[in-house]
Amino acid sequence: MQKHNLHSIKKTGFKTPQDYFKNFEDDILNDIKLKETISNSGFNAPKDYFETLEERVMDKVSANKTPKIISLFNKRNLLYASSIAAAVLLLITLNTFNKDVSWNKLDSETVENYMIQEDITSYEIASLFSEEDLKEENFVTHDLNAEHVETYLLNNLEIEDFIE
């Protein structure tokens, strides 16, 4: 609203129901008569309830109930913790992290696969060896026993191989 229209308002803005004041006096008198005739509200407290209330409340509050105590170090938790500690200790003490690599420990198949995958040529391999390493005497040994040769031929060759 604007300030210049404030003094020209004729209505307050509040409304009452129709015939409110005609029935108002009758409604108040009916309420008073009703309260006088009803002496009992329908709610009863037990006998000596309020006299013994404090004593009963204090008995319930001060009852020495021992709460349930859950120990942090029971057998199950102790077993779990010790097994985890043992596993970690075992992992650390084992030589799983020992990475001593030597030529003697390598499989020949692993070396062959590496050479095939990396396309290493025979010239590159030859450059790794010295003249002393490549002498024929280092590769050929003739310690053949006649008895060993005969048993090998009997066990591994068949007669059909000789016939052809």
C-alpha positions in Angstrom: 0.0 0.0 0.0 1.0 3.5 -0.5 1.3 6.0 2.3 -1.4 8.4 1.1 -4.1 5.7 1.1 -3.6 4.5 4.7 -6.0 7.0 6.3 -8.8 6.2 3.9 -9.2 2.5 4.9 -12.7 1.8 6.2 -12.5 -2.0 6.9 -10.1 -3.7 9.4 -9.7 -6.9 7.5 -11.1 -9.1 10.2 -14.3 -11.0 9.8 -16.5 -13.0 12.2 -18.9 -15.7 11.3 -22.5 -14.9 10.8 -24.6 -14.7 14.1 -21.4 -15.2 16.1 -22.2 -12.7 18.8 -25.9 -13.8 19.0 -24.9 -17.4 20.0 -21.7 -16.4 21.9 -23.3 -16.0 25.3 -25.2 -19.4 24.9 -22.0 -21.2 23.9 -20.1 -19.9 27.0 -22.9 -20.9 29.4 -23.1 -24.4 27.9 -19.4 -24.9 28.4 -19.6 -23.8 32.0 -22.6 -26.1 32.7 -20.8 -29.0 31.1 -17.7 -28.5 33.3 -19.8 -28.3 36.4 -21.7 -31.5 35.7 -18.7 -33.6 34.7 -16.6 -34.0 37.9 -14.8 -37.2 36.8 -12.5 -36.9 33.8 -12.2 -40.6 33.3 -8.5 -40.8 34.2 -7.4 -42.3 37.5 -4.0 -42.6 39.0 -3.3 -45.7 41.1 -3.4 -45.4 44.8 -0.2 -44.0 46.3 1.2 -43.6 42.8 2.9 -40.3 43.4 4.1 -41.1 46.9 6.1 -44.1 45.6 7.0 -42.8 42.2 10.4 -41.3 43.3 11.4 -44.6 45.1 10.5 -46.7 42.1 12.4 -44.5 39.6 15.5 -44.5 41.8 15.4 -48.3 42.1 15.3 -48.7 38.3 18.0 -46.1 37.8 20.4 -47.3 40.4 20.0 -51.0 39.6 23.5 -52.3 39.2 23.2 -54.0 35.9 26.6 -55.0 34.6 26.8 -54.1 30.9 28.0 -56.6 28.3 31.7 -56.2 27.8 33.3 -57.1 24.5 37.0 -57.6 24.8 39.2 -56.4 22.0 41.7 -59.2 22.6 39.5 -62.3 22.5 40.8 -65.5 21.1 39.4 -65.0 17.6 40.9 -61.5 17.2 44.2 -62.6 18.7 44.3 -65.6 16.3 43.6 -63.4 13.3 46.2 -60.8 14.2 48.9 -63.4 14.9 48.2 -65.3 11.7 48.5 -62.1 9.7 51.7 -61.2 11.5 53.1 -64.7 10.8 52.2 -64.4 7.1 53.9 -61.1 6.8 57.0 -62.3 8.7 57.2 -65.4 6.5 56.9 -63.3 3.3 59.7 -61.0 4.5 62.1 -63.8 5.6 61.7 -65.9 2.5 64.1 -65.1 -0.3 61.3 -64.1 -2.7 62.9 -60.8 -3.3 66.3 -62.3 -3.9 67.0 -61.7 -7.6 70.5 -63.2 -8.1 70.5 -63.9 -11.8 73.2 -66.0 -13.3 73.8 -67.8 -16.6 73.7 -71.2 -14.8 70.2 -70.7 -13.5 68.6 -69.9 -16.9 66.8 -72.6 -18.8 67.9 -73.2 -22.3 64.3 -72.9 -23.5 64.0 -69.5 -22.0 67.2 -68.3 -23.8 66.0 -69.8 -27.1 62.6 -68.1 -26.8 64.3 -64.8 -26.0 66.6 -65.1 -29.0 63.7 -65.9 -31.3 61.5 -63.0 -30.1 64.3 -60.5 -30.2 65.6 -61.5 -33.7 69.1 -61.9 -32.6 71.4 -62.9 -35.5 74.2 -65.4 -35.4 76.7 -62.6 -35.9 75.5 -60.9 -32.7 75.9 -64.2 -30.8 79.3 -64.8 -32.3 80.5 -61.3 -31.2 79.9 -62.3 -27.5 82.4 -65.2 -27.7 86.1 -65.0 -27.8 88.4 -67.1 -30.1 89.3 -69.4 -27.2 85.6 -70.1 -26.5 85.0 -71.2 -30.1 87.7 -73.8 -30.5 86.6 -77.2 -31.7 88.2 -79.0 -28.7 85.8 -77.3 -26.3 82.8 -78.9 -28.1 83.8 -82.3 -29.3 84.6 -85.1 -26.8 84.8 -88.7 -28.0 84.5 -90.8 -24.8 82.5 -93.5 -26.5 82.5 -96.9 -24.9 81.6 -99.8 -27.2 79.3 -101.3 -24.6 77.4 -98.0 -24.3 77.0 -97.7 -28.0 75.7 -101.3 -28.4 73.1 -100.8 -25.6 72.0 -97.5 -27.2 71.5 -99.1 -30.6 69.6 -102.1 -29.2 67.3 -99.9 -27.1 66.6 -97.1 -29.5 66.8 -98.5 -33.0 64.7 -101.1 -34.6 65.6 -103.7 -37.3 63.4 -102.0 -39.9 65.7 -99.0 -39.7 68.7 -101.1 -40.8 66.8 -102.9 -43.6 65.8 -99.8 -45.4 
